[in-house]
Amino acid sequence: MEKGWVEVYHTAHEYKATMAADLLENEGIKAILLNQHDSAYQTFGEIVVYVNANDEQKALELLKDLKH
């Protein structure tokens, strides 16, 4: 991931990562999803949500009740 972006959420479920990213986007925070699932075995790996470091605290607050 490029410098200046921080991880704020991770999950093994794509729909949960999409929900997290949508929640952030609705609050004006740009979110990037990075799918780290194994290409051969989709049950291994996670999807990580990144935001700009300047938005980290607000993003963490918004996502605190979302289960991984």
C-alpha positions, 0 to 999 in steps of 0.5 A: 500500500502506498505511503500515507494510507493505514489499515482500519479494518480487515475481514475474511468476508468481502461483503463485510469489507464492502459494507465498511468501505461504503460506511466510510465513503458515506461519511466522506472518507475515501476507502480502498479495499485490498483483496488478499485472498489466495487465488486458488483457495478463496477461504484463505486470506483477508480483505483489508480496508485502508484510509488516508492517515489523516482520516484514521481516527474518524474511520476507526470510530465509525467502524468500532461496532462493525465485527470482523 
